[in-house]
Amino acid sequence: MDWVILLASGVMEAVWATALGRSEGLRRPVPTVVFVIASVLSLVGLGIALDTLPTGTAYAVWTATGASLTVLWAMFTGAEPASTKKVLLLVGIVTCVVGLKVVA
């Protein structure tokens, strides 16, 4: 169950990162509120997962999940140009994180 919570926390990391980017320096109220709520949920979930998971592995999974989803969302919405190189690098990140989970 802690792995599910950790992955959900990584999704929340992508949500808060995207909301932060759209908040225009925390001046837009809706993205700012989404940022605050998602960041709290993300960190609480990470904290819960750290009760039973190794810190280094959990942090790597949490960060990689959030970063990868943030980039994928930006490419999907057109906020950032997509490229084969970016996709291959994201696949590399995900592969490494899966490897960490396998050996954890």
Phi and psi in degrees as a GROMACS rama.xvg file:
@    title "Ramachandran Plot"
@    xaxis  label "Phi"
@    yaxis  label "Psi"
@TYPE xy
-64.4521  -31.5766  ASP-2
-66.5487  -36.881  TRP-3
-66.0912  -44.6823  VAL-4
-61.5432  -42.2263  ILE-5
-62.4822  -44.843  LEU-6
-65.4385  -39.9308  LEU-7
-62.6946  -36.8251  ALA-8
-65.8436  -36.3555  SER-9
-64.9  -37.2868  GLY-10
-63.4591  -42.6679  VAL-11
-63.7678  -31.3374  MET-12
-63.0231  -42.4029  GLU-13
-63.8479  -37.898  ALA-14
-64.1492  -48.3481  VAL-15
-68.2874  -34.7462  TRP-16
-65.3369  -42.074  ALA-17
-66.301  -43.6588  THR-18
-63.6806  -39.2532  ALA-19
-61.6647  -42.3275  LEU-20
-63.8239  -32.0864  GLY-21
-89.1855  -4.69771  ARG-22
-80.5767  -7.81526  SER-23
52.8984  58.256  GLU-24
70.8226  32.9623  GLY-25
64.698  25.9668  LEU-26
-95.184  -19.1141  ARG-27
-95.4145  123.35  ARG-28
-65.2461  -44.8649  PRO-29
-65.2971  -51.3677  VAL-30
-62.114  -31.1487  PRO-31
-66.3183  -43.5712  THR-32
-64.7341  -42.6534  VAL-33
-60.7537  -42.9126  VAL-34
-57.6489  -49.2908  PHE-35
-63.5862  -48.1185  VAL-36
-64.1499  -47.351  ILE-37
-66.042  -36.6941  ALA-38
-68.2644  -38.7629  SER-39
-64.6234  -47.0427  VAL-40
-60.0605  -41.0061  LEU-41
-62.5379  -47.091  SER-42
-70.9122  -36.5702  LEU-43
-64.4323  -44.1617  VAL-44
-61.813  -42.1142  GLY-45
-60.5897  -43.697  LEU-46
-61.095  -41.591  GLY-47
-64.1191  -44.7801  ILE-48
-63.0492  -32.6365  ALA-49
-70.2771  -10.2288  LEU-50
-62.0245  -33.421  ASP-51
-124.814  -15.6147  THR-52
-99.6492  150.849  LEU-53
-62.5179  135.77  PRO-54
-57.1825  -49.5575  THR-55
-61.6273  -45.3796  GLY-56
-65.9565  -46.4912  THR-57
-61.4208  -43.5158  ALA-58
-64.6341  -40.636  TYR-59
-63.7601  -42.6155  ALA-60
-64.8756  -45.6508  VAL-61
-60.7136  -48.2429  TRP-62
-66.5348  -45.8189  THR-63
-65.2893  -38.5854  ALA-64
-62.4952  -50.0634  THR-65
-63.0698  -45.3231  GLY-66
-65.6685  -44.6377  ALA-67
-63.8789  -45.6083  SER-68
-66.9236  -34.5033  LEU-69
-63.0386  -46.0447  THR-70
-66.0793  -43.7583  VAL-71
-60.7749  -43.0999  LEU-72
-63.8663  -42.5618  TRP-73
-62.505  -39.4378  ALA-74
-69.7207  -40.6217  MET-75
-63.6042  -39.5592  PHE-76
-85.755  -6.20263  THR-77
85.1107  5.42633  GLY-78
-71.448  -19.6428  ALA-79
-142.312  137.194  GLU-80
-68.1898  140.07  PRO-81
-87.5902  150.381  ALA-82
-152.397  157.371  SER-83
-61.3316  -39.7432  THR-84
-61.0814  -43.9248  LYS-85
-62.9738  -44.947  LYS-86
-62.7539  -43.4439  VAL-87
-63.5859  -39.4631  LEU-88
-66.3676  -38.7251  LEU-89
-64.3204  -39.9459  LEU-90
-60.4818  -39.578  VAL-91
-62.2798  -42.7076  GLY-92
-61.0688  -48.605  ILE-93
-62.3782  -41.5165  VAL-94
-61.2386  -43.4486  THR-95
-64.3887  -39.8482  CYS-96
-66.9854  -41.4777  VAL-97
-60.7663  -40.0469  VAL-98
-60.9569  -41.5004  GLY-99
-62.1717  -40.3254  LEU-100
-65.4798  -39.2536  LYS-101
-62.4876  -40.9968  VAL-102
-88.8136  -8.72827  VAL-103
